[in-house]
Each structure stands twice: as C-alpha cells, then as structure tokens.
Amino acid sequence: MTPSSAAGPTSAAQEPHVANVLRGLRPFVEVTGRPPVRWTLEERMAHHHVPGVSIAVIEGGRIAWVRGFGVKTAGSADPKDAVTPDTLFQAGSVSKPVTATAMLRLVERGTLELDTDVNRYLKTWKVPDNEHTTKEKVTLRRLASHTAGLTNYGFPGYERNQPIPTLVQILNGTAPANTDAVRVDAVPGSISRYSGGGTLVMQLLMMDVTGKPFPDLMQELVFGPAGMTHSTFEQPLPAARAGEAARAHLGEGKTIPGGWHVYPEMGPAGLWTTPSDLARLAIAIADAHAGRSKALLSQATAEQMLTPVKDGYGLGPEVGGSGRSLEFGHGGTTTGFLCNLTMYPEIGVGAVVMMNNEEGGQGLLGEIQLALAAEYGWPGRAPMRVTAIELSAASAAGVAGSYALPASMGGPAEVKQEGGRLVLYAPRLPAEELIPQSETEFVMGTLGWRVTFKREAGGKATGMTVDGGGQVVEATRKP
C-alpha cells in the first residue's frame, strides 16, 4: 500500500520509525513459546474491512509524521478518493474534550463558573428539577466529568435525508428526535456515568451565554488558538466540503446510505476533523499543562482538566497514570467512523488514529496502537503474555459446538477445532483462536478477551461467558 504524502515533510530520521510501525502491527496477546506475530497495516486493513486510515504521530511534543492510507470509499480506484492527511473523518465522542476545552476558556474569561447551577446560564431550555436536584445541582464541572447524574449515553445521528431535530427537541426527547429525553436520574456528584446528554447541555449553555452558533464559537475558542485549520462542527457538513470527507462504512465494508450521518448533537458527537488537527490540540493542552504556553489554556486550568474527578475522567478527557505514565485522551465512534486520541504529556508522545469503519476499526485500532507503543515507548502498552496449556482431545471436543449469543453480539457463535487449536467464530468479531489457560478458562488470541466455559460432569460445555470490549456476555450451548 502506498501512503499519501504527509501534511508536512517527515524528517529522514522518522522514516525508519514509520516503516517499523506500518509493518509492526501485532495482536493483544503473545503466547509463550510461539514466534511473535507481526502484520502490515495493509494486511490488517483488508482483514478488518477498513477502507481508509489516517494517522498522526507525536514525538518530542511535536507532530513527527502524518500519513493517510487506503480510500475514502470502499472499492474506489479513483486517485482523488485516496485518504490523505487532510481527509475529514467524524471524531465522534472525541468531540467531548474539544467542547470541554472551549467551556474552560469561557471559565477563564469569567463568563462561566465551573460550580454554578447550569440553570443560571441556560435560557432556551432548563434542566428539569426533581427529587435528585433538591440539594445538589448540575454544574459544568459535573457535566465535563460525567458526574452530573444525567441520562443518554450517546446518539446514533440522522440519515442525511431525515428531518433534523432542534437541540430542545433532542433534550426533551420529542419528535423528530430519535433518543430519549435528557434528565437527571441520580443525585448530581454521586455517581460517575458517561453521558453524551450532559455534553449536549454544555453545548446549549455555551450558545445561550454567548449568543453565537456553536461552530463559530468553537472556531474562536479552540480551532483558532490550537491551529486546527481543517476542523469544523458544522452539521450537516457543508456541501462545499463533502469532497474532503471519508464515507462511513459498516461491518464488512458497506457504505451507509448518504455516506454518513448528521449529528446536530455537535458538542458530544459532531466534530469533523483530521488526526493532525487533533494532535495539535493534544500538544496545546500538554504545553499548557507544563507551563510552556498559554495560547489555549492557563497552566492552572490545564492541571484541573487533567486531574481525574471520578473513575478516570477529568474535565473533558479520560485521564490515567501519573508522572511519566500520565495519559490523557478519548475515543470516539459514530455510525461508520472510529477515532482515538492518546497523549502522554510528560514524555511528549502520542498519536491520533481515525478510520472509516466503526466495527472493523475496533480491532485494527488496538493493533496500530500496540505498534506505536512498541516503537515510541508508550508506558504500559505491551501485549498480554500468556502460556497455553495442553488440552486433551476429549477436553477440546467438549467445548466445540454452537452457542447462542444475545442479539447485542449479533446472534450465534461457533467454536471449531482447526489444526489442533480451538477457534471462535462470532458475528462482529474476527476469527479468534482460543488459547487455553485451564480446562475452562481461555483467552482470545488477537483481542485478549476472556472466555470461560461451563462444563457438565462429563466435560461437555453447556455455555460460555465472553468478557471483553467493555461488556460481559453469556451464551448457552445450542443442542
């Protein structure tokens, strides 16, 4: 695969690093006694049915290299359809820390306060009070850290030919909105629960206070100061920019109707951007945190932003580790797109990866990140090391068969014996070798997910539990 030219020249010193990453993709699991598995990016894009990928890598606190790979639309042979570093992708929930950055700039100006009841600022809609808000209130600090007790995890977007609801219709869950109303159903501050609805409230609040359209506000507060020259929150994407955008793909590479969905929920999910633009934002936050620059945020504000409030969320980004291992970032998906930003501010390394297949991209993202981690010394990102035990033929035969997965996993799964190994075939997952850790405990050889079989007295499995991807799924064996 021939990558597009970078947005800026890559130094000769970086070329060996680029080559090592592009041919160094690897699984989440390394098995003791087996030679290490390595793949090329091209191989894994084909395996995961991902038509296009764009990557920006940060080293030494600066963008080291940027590359685009593949095509905007699956199957296209048009040279104009090649993914370049300037190709736009939907960033999904990576929109949230970008939105929070703008909010924090308004706090620094004195326009907003982090710990004031948001209903003092909201004009076109109010957070409905109820028994949960009697003593504790929804505040910007709680909205940014997902501790406000608000509902609505995320938003599916709207096909381009569908009616688009207003923000008030979305917040109230009234037609043509396709999600439930955003409401407080837990005492603010009492729990940590991810809420796209909370960031939507933040979006409306900033619009109400400033009187400006959200895309204009984000250009003024974030894109301009951070040097993000290709980004926009305009929804729908203006027709004049449609040619810059990758198309969204599902499952095995089918383009969705209309090319992509529209997200009037701009603050939580509406950002169109490039990896290099998001890398510039990450660098600006890291520079502020270190006291090197005040162009975007003050050092004190950046420190608040990157201090966990509860369960790994700061004021916008996910935050973990400390010292050299301090890490901030965010992941994001929309229908047919996947994005991830990772930054280690103390050592000045990180990356942004964007692609145009949400389902296939989940596995590919991890494989790319493991290659980047190995090449650039990301802390705590080595593959899981396991030792496989020997299973008897009877024991292996006891787990082979068909299993009924719930609808959320796409239906039936099959465990087969192939070449002396057990392989799991399941909808929405790549074929996964099951590496035995005991008679009942197994690890998926690529994803590293845990699979536990329930066996009856004779050794035949009656069901299995799959633990990974943020969920635990039970499956019963089919007769």
Secondary structure, 3 states (H helix, E strand, C coil): CCCCCCCCCCCHHHHHHHHHHHCCECCCEEECCCCCCCECHHHHHHHHCCCEEEEEEEECCEEEEEEEEEECCCCCCCHHHECCCCCEEECHHHHHHHHHHHHHHHHHHCCCCCCCEHHHCCCCCCCCCCHHHCCCCCEHHHHHCCCCCECCCCCCCECCCCCCCCHHHHHHCCCCCCCCCCCECCCCCCCCCCCHHHHHHHHHHHHHHHCCCHHHHHHHHHHHHHCCCCCECCCCCCHHHHHHECCCEECCCEECCCCCCECCCHHHHCCEECHHHHHHHHHHHHHHHCCCCCCCCCHHHHHHHCCCCECCECCCCEEECCHHHCEEEEEEEECCEEEEEEEECCCCEEEEEEECCHHHHHHHHHHHHHHHHHHHCCCCCCCEEECCCCCCHHHHHHHCEEEECCHHHCCEEEEEEECCEEEEECCCCCCEEEEECCCCEEEECCCCCEEEEEECCCCCEEEEEEEECCEEEEEEECC
